[in-house]
């Protein structure tokens, strides 16, 4: 029904533009996250080293999965459709552990103020470590699969079984992220704000996991035409939940410091339009990615409303009235409107410039909806001229970036080669029974693990 997005720029310019935009955004977050008063040269070197590592991993991913190779990849036994779904489900369990652990960690830090070091083995961190190690274990499984079933160079092996290759690269990134936070603290002391570079890397890792889980699920399904929520399939809960979790960590990291009345001076010194821009970019990117990857009008609403409902549920579970769900409300409302507008553009456009009317309408709606909600839901925000002028400039640009990147990523997922053959039907039925049983057992254990946790005594 539709053609893939065709860029109006050569590929090298697209890559250069995206890379430059990413580095600029990363440096801006570092600046707004706070620069320590001492050892600024060492801090700058630390930031440069992080960017270098990201460049190396990104270059490695391009070399192994994208760069043209002279010899075609040799045939290999790839993951079956059933294996794709199982790995996506395990990634979902991993994301759930990380999401709940991160929220629990924030609540206990707010409530008990335990300093860095003394919180290393408390239960919120144990849940986070379990989620991280689960991803790394999957990466080793992918590496063993490549070594056992594929032949040739690393490039040929990764191309012959890209799903296993993606697992390996994701685990490699987690191996870097896992020690980054304690090392960062040891070098530069406690975080000045939540926008520390290790926290940003963790959020980026969440997006990688959500994209990987979504890709693995879609690869295991037959291609579909554009559809609405009436054609929702039972298995769609896997990519939808992965994207909900991705939205959760983005919103928690990017908005938490504007909540309450005891906002840090560093946060108050940020541009007053920045919060509105964060809400717009986070919701639009996630909603666009969900809509384009699943080819489903309504996926954006499900993801954003699901994130809001989960946030409210965790606030009740951990009895955290000082934690807000305001940002989720501000993001979920435009997401619903986005699905309505998407009926007119998203399922039909063939050239990127055809999306400009969509971006223009979305930008106008974001300005109309997000700005008053931001002022109403966040008492620290003020209706200053710079708030409205800065928002009028930054929000259209942020919307354009989020639609472009989220749409391109979603289209890339739908274009992957499908693996629809399954193992024996008996195994398929066995797994369908086992997955809910394991899921319920994990929920029971998770509830016990949380409810029996002993708060720290200061």
ZAMARGU-4260 file (C-alpha; in steps of 0.2 Angstrom, whole numbers, plus 5000, padded with zeros to 4 digits):
<rodrens>
0) 5000/5000/5000 | 5014/5012/5004 | 5032/5014/4998 | 5046/5015/5011 | 5052/5033/5015
5) 5063/5039/5002 | 5076/5052/5008 | 5078/5068/4998 | 5096/5068/5004 | 5111/5056/5000
10) 5114/5043/5013 | 5130/5050/5018 | 5122/5067/5022 | 5108/5058/5032 | 5121/5049/5042
15) 5131/5065/5045 | 5116/5075/5049 | 5109/5062/5062 | 5127/5060/5070 | 5129/5079/5072
20) 5112/5081/5079 | 5115/5067/5091 | 5131/5074/5097 | 5124/5091/5099 | 5109/5085/5109
25) 5121/5074/5120 | 5132/5089/5124 | 5117/5100/5128 | 5111/5087/5140 | 5128/5086/5148
30) 5128/5105/5150 | 5110/5106/5157 | 5114/5091/5168 | 5127/5101/5177 | 5146/5103/5176
35) 5156/5100/5192 | 5165/5115/5199 | 5181/5106/5201 | 5191/5094/5189 | 5182/5102/5174
40) 5196/5096/5162 | 5194/5078/5168 | 5175/5080/5166 | 5177/5086/5148 | 5189/5071/5145
45) 5176/5059/5152 | 5163/5066/5141 | 5174/5065/5126 | 5178/5046/5130 | 5160/5042/5131
50) 5157/5050/5114 | 5172/5040/5107 | 5165/5024/5114 | 5148/5027/5106 | 5156/5031/5090
55) 5166/5015/5090 | 5150/5005/5094 | 5140/5014/5081 | 5154/5011/5068 | 5155/4993/5073
60) 5136/4991/5070 | 5137/5000/5053 | 5152/4989/5048 | 5144/4972/5053 | 5126/4975/5048
65) 5125/4989/5035 | 5141/4992/5026 | 5141/4983/5009 | 5152/4968/5008 | 5160/4960/4992
70) 5154/4942/4996 | 5137/4938/5000 | 5133/4931/5018 | 5134/4912/5018 | 5118/4903/5022
75) 5115/4898/5040 | 5102/4892/5052 | 5094/4908/5059 | 5082/4909/5074 | 5065/4902/5070
80) 5050/4913/5072 | 5046/4905/5089 | 5064/4909/5095 | 5062/4927/5089 | 5046/4929/5100
85) 5054/4920/5115 | 5069/4932/5114 | 5057/4947/5112 | 5047/4941/5128 | 5063/4939/5138
90) 5068/4956/5133 | 5051/4962/5139 | 5054/4954/5156 | 5071/4963/5157 | 5063/4979/5153
95) 5050/4977/5166 | 5064/4973/5179 | 5073/4989/5174 | 5058/5000/5174 | 5051/4995/5191
100) 5069/4995/5198 | 5072/5012/5192 | 5056/5019/5199 | 5058/5010/5215 | 5076/5017/5216
105) 5070/5035/5214 | 5056/5033/5227 | 5068/5027/5240 | 5081/5040/5236 | 5068/5053/5238
110) 5062/5046/5254 | 5078/5040/5263 | 5092/5050/5255 | 5104/5036/5255 | 5121/5042/5249
115) 5130/5034/5234 | 5139/5018/5239 | 5128/5013/5253 | 5114/5009/5241 | 5124/4997/5230
120) 5115/4981/5236 | 5098/4987/5241 | 5084/4978/5232 | 5079/4992/5219 | 5097/4990/5213
125) 5097/4971/5213 | 5081/4971/5202 | 5090/4983/5190 | 5106/4972/5190 | 5095/4957/5186
130) 5088/4965/5171 | 5105/4971/5164 | 5112/4954/5167 | 5098/4946/5158 | 5101/4956/5142
135) 5120/4952/5143 | 5116/4933/5144 | 5105/4935/5129 | 5120/4943/5120 | 5131/4928/5124
140) 5117/4917/5118 | 5117/4927/5101 | 5136/4926/5100 | 5136/4907/5103 | 5123/4905/5089
145) 5134/4915/5077 | 5149/4904/5081 | 5139/4888/5080 | 5128/4890/5065 | 5138/4903/5054
150) 5154/4903/5044 | 5165/4916/5036 | 5170/4933/5042 | 5161/4942/5056 | 5152/4953/5043
155) 5146/4937/5034 | 5140/4930/5050 | 5131/4945/5056 | 5122/4947/5039 | 5117/4929/5039
160) 5109/4930/5056 | 5106/4949/5059 | 5094/4945/5074 | 5109/4936/5083 | 5120/4951/5078
165) 5108/4964/5085 | 5108/4954/5102 | 5127/4954/5102 | 5128/4973/5099 | 5115/4977/5112
170) 5124/4966/5125 | 5141/4974/5121 | 5133/4991/5124 | 5126/4985/5141 | 5143/4979/5146
175) 5149/4997/5144 | 5134/5005/5152 | 5134/4993/5167 | 5150/4999/5176 | 5148/5017/5168
180) 5138/5024/5183 | 5149/5018/5198 | 5165/5023/5188 | 5157/5040/5184 | 5153/5043/5202
185) 5170/5038/5208 | 5179/5050/5196 | 5167/5065/5198 | 5157/5063/5214 | 5138/5062/5215
190) 5127/5067/5201 | 5122/5086/5201 | 5106/5082/5192 | 5097/5067/5185 | 5104/5071/5168
195) 5121/5064/5171 | 5129/5055/5156 | 5128/5037/5163 | 5109/5040/5166 | 5107/5046/5148
200) 5116/5030/5142 | 5104/5019/5152 | 5089/5028/5144 | 5097/5026/5127 | 5100/5007/5131
205) 5081/5006/5135 | 5077/5012/5118 | 5089/4999/5110 | 5080/4986/5119 | 5063/4992/5114
210) 5068/4993/5096 | 5076/4976/5097 | 5061/4968/5105 | 5049/4976/5092 | 5061/4971/5078
215) 5062/4953/5084 | 5043/4951/5085 | 5039/4959/5069 | 5052/4948/5060 | 5042/4933/5066
220) 5025/4939/5059 | 5019/4939/5041 | 5019/4957/5034 | 5003/4967/5036 | 4995/4982/5028
225) 4990/4997/5037 | 4977/4993/5051 | 4968/5000/5065 | 4965/4994/5083 | 4951/4983/5077
230) 4964/4972/5069 | 4975/4971/5085 | 4983/4954/5087 | 4986/4945/5103 | 5005/4945/5101
235) 5006/4964/5098 | 5006/4966/5116 | 5025/4962/5116 | 5031/4977/5105 | 5018/4988/5112
240) 5024/4984/5130 | 5042/4986/5125 | 5038/5004/5118 | 5028/5008/5134 | 5043/5004/5145
245) 5055/5014/5133 | 5043/5029/5135 | 5043/5026/5154 | 5062/5027/5156 | 5063/5042/5145
250) 5050/5052/5154 | 5057/5047/5171 | 5074/5053/5167 | 5069/5069/5157 | 5055/5076/5168
255) 5057/5070/5186 | 5067/5085/5191 | 5053/5098/5187 | 5042/5089/5199 | 5037/5095/5217
260) 5042/5112/5224 | 5060/5108/5229 | 5067/5110/5212 | 5086/5111/5211 | 5093/5128/5206
265) 5102/5120/5191 | 5086/5114/5184 | 5078/5131/5187 | 5092/5139/5177 | 5088/5128/5162
270) 5078/5137/5147 | 5060/5138/5153 | 5054/5130/5136 | 5065/5115/5138 | 5052/5105/5148
275) 5039/5107/5135 | 5051/5102/5121 | 5056/5086/5131 | 5038/5081/5132 | 5035/5084/5114
280) 5050/5075/5108 | 5048/5060/5119 | 5030/5057/5115 | 5031/5061/5097 | 5046/5050/5094
285) 5039/5035/5103 | 5022/5037/5096 | 5029/5038/5078 | 5040/5023/5081 | 5025/5013/5087
290) 5014/5019/5073 | 5026/5016/5059 | 5034/4999/5065 | 5017/4991/5068 | 5008/5000/5054
295) 4994/5003/5066 | 4983/5018/5068 | 4980/5019/5087 | 4997/5012/5092 | 5003/5029/5098
300) 4988/5031/5109 | 4990/5013/5117 | 5008/5016/5120 | 5007/5034/5128 | 4991/5030/5138
305) 4998/5013/5143 | 5014/5023/5150 | 5003/5034/5160 | 4992/5020/5167 | 5008/5011/5172
310) 5015/5026/5180 | 5000/5029/5190 | 5000/5011/5196 | 5018/5011/5202 | 5014/5027/5211
315) 5001/5018/5220 | 5011/5002/5223 | 5026/5011/5231 | 5015/5024/5240 | 5024/5039/5232
320) 5012/5054/5232 | 5027/5066/5230 | 5030/5058/5212 | 5020/5065/5198 | 5012/5058/5183
325) 5009/5075/5175 | 5021/5073/5161 | 5013/5057/5156 | 4996/5066/5155 | 5004/5080/5144
330) 5011/5067/5132 | 4996/5056/5131 | 4984/5069/5125 | 4994/5074/5110 | 4997/5056/5106
335) 4978/5053/5104 | 4977/5067/5092 | 4992/5061/5083 | 4983/5045/5079 | 4968/5055/5072
340) 4979/5065/5061 | 4989/5050/5056 | 4974/5043/5047 | 4976/5057/5034 | 4995/5056/5031
345) 5004/5041/5039 | 4997/5027/5029 | 4999/5036/5013 | 5014/5046/5011 | 5028/5041/4999
350) 5040/5055/5000 | 5047/5064/5016 | 5041/5081/5010 | 5023/5074/5010 | 5024/5074/5029
355) 5027/5092/5031 | 5008/5096/5032 | 5007/5083/5046 | 5022/5090/5055 | 5014/5108/5054
360) 4998/5102/5061 | 5006/5092/5074 | 5017/5107/5079 | 5002/5118/5081 | 4993/5105/5091
365) 5008/5103/5102 | 5009/5121/5105 | 4990/5122/5109 | 4990/5107/5120 | 5007/5105/5128
370) 5010/5123/5134 | 4995/5125/5145 | 4996/5108/5152 | 5015/5111/5156 | 5010/5127/5165
375) 4996/5118/5174 | 5004/5102/5179 | 5021/5109/5184 | 5020/5123/5197 | 5039/5128/5194
380) 5035/5134/5176 | 5030/5152/5173 | 5021/5159/5158 | 5035/5171/5153 | 5038/5178/5135
385) 5053/5167/5133 | 5043/5152/5137 | 5031/5155/5123 | 5044/5162/5111 | 5056/5148/5114
390) 5043/5134/5113 | 5036/5142/5096 | 5054/5139/5089 | 5059/5123/5097 | 5043/5113/5097
395) 5041/5113/5078 | 5060/5108/5076 | 5058/5095/5089 | 5042/5088/5081 | 5051/5087/5064
400) 5066/5078/5071 | 5055/5065/5081 | 5044/5061/5066 | 5059/5059/5054 | 5069/5048/5066
405) 5054/5038/5073 | 5047/5036/5056 | 5063/5031/5048 | 5067/5019/5062 | 5049/5011/5061
410) 5050/5009/5042 | 5067/5001/5044 | 5060/4988/5056 | 5045/4984/5044 | 5057/4981/5029
415) 5067/4967/5038 | 5067/4950/5031 | 5053/4940/5039 | 5056/4923/5047 | 5038/4916/5048
420) 5042/4897/5049 | 5040/4890/5066 | 5046/4874/5075 | 5035/4859/5078 | 5017/4864/5082
425) 5018/4854/5098 | 5033/4866/5103 | 5023/4881/5098 | 5008/4876/5109 | 5019/4871/5123
430) 5027/4889/5123 | 5010/4897/5122 | 5005/4888/5138 | 5022/4891/5147 | 5024/4909/5144
435) 5009/4915/5154 | 5013/4903/5168 | 5031/4909/5169 | 5024/4927/5168 | 5012/4924/5182
440) 5026/4916/5193 | 5037/4931/5190 | 5024/4943/5194 | 5021/4934/5211 | 5040/4933/5215
445) 5041/4952/5210 | 5027/4957/5222 | 5035/4947/5236 | 5052/4954/5232 | 5045/4972/5233
450) 5033/4970/5247 | 5046/4961/5259 | 5060/4974/5256 | 5067/4982/5271 | 5069/5001/5269
455) 5087/5007/5274 | 5089/5015/5291 | 5099/5031/5291
</rodrens>
